[in-house]
């Protein structure tokens, strides 16, 4: 929390070295609008083989601060489009005159609304929850959308241990996810900070629909944060790819966040 404005760029390659692996690129902004009110915006594109998903999101938050507790409540609206990547006219697998192919190329559009909250108690205990896509409505040809949806949720909790030996901090945390059409899974995380959190390292283990082991490296220089994460899966498909690689750059403008 704080009065800073943050710009974040994230790139993820989920199955590196595998042809047409899922790749996503995200650009986001968040900052203070007025006292207690924050605003955020996000653009994301995900490509998986011939499939493409594009998202545009606008969000608002409201904060309540007391002597011990600092909590933010958020509401986000999101436009989502699923469709096909552009294909060359000479591609033998794509017929530009096929009406079904044209329909899939145009894609389907949805409008989603999500809510959530995130807080820090006594500067050490963090907690939060989110209800992603709590409301989802198909925009084009809505009468054909007969898919049954389940309400999903994300819950997280963590605790930061400061001023340990040689100025080391530790932050264990847990994230529980139950999303629509995604098996329930739990992330068990441990993050360590060195030299007043200028250098970061972490490990994460996921159990549930899949078992994954992940690693985090990061460092901070003034208002610039750089992070790299890598994870591997225990599934048999891991033999055919080089794991997931993720790069994140975050830049703070104005007052540094607490």
Phi, psi and omega in degrees: 000155179156188184261015184279161170249131188242134174243129185232136175235128184228137175231134180225131172244108191285319180237073184303144179078353177265133183298134179061035179292156178296127178229137180226146178229128185230135174234127183221159176222143170212149181185177181279130177268301172219181181305124179074352184245128177243161180225149179215154177217148184213139171234134182216142172226132181236130179240131179221097184064236179269002181263144179223135175237129178240141180225145171226128188229141174231130185224156178226150178224154177228131185251145174233124184238134174234187181295334182244331191241139176228113186228144178237133175254134186234151175225130180230145173243143189216134171257128183234135175231128175250132179194196180259149171294158175295133179244143178295147182295333181270008177290120183294343181269001182230123178254108183295345180267357180284117182297326178293320178296320178296321179296316179292327179293321176296321174088183177241143183243142179229154172240121184243150173233130180233153176227161179184178179208151177214136182214163176229124180254127178059025178071005186230316184268119179254148182207156178186164175209158177213146173243086183288142179051044178300322173239126180224126182229130177282132186272318181260128180053057185295340183291342181270358183270092181250017182289132177281127182249144172254147177280122179261173179205159174228128179233136178222151177209145180204165179218131183257127177256111184263167170052046175274191184305131178057039176059043178257137175245147177234142180221093173283147180206164179222140177231124178251125183235130171225103185245160181298125179064020178233130179301143178297134178214162184232132175257124175254118190236150172219118180245138179239138178242143181232146177054059181058042177064022175287331175239138183231146173216152182198164177222145181221141178230127182252132177234152180135234179297333178217157175245121182227148176241128184231157180227147181232137171227139180198161174208160182237132175233107183057241181264012182250128177245135178234134182223146173225131177234149179219135175217153179234155182250157175270359180288157183298332182294344178301334179294344186250009178212172186255030178080184182255132178242135182221132180238135181226133175237129180231132180236130180261132177246129180090210184299131180293135180292149179283000000 
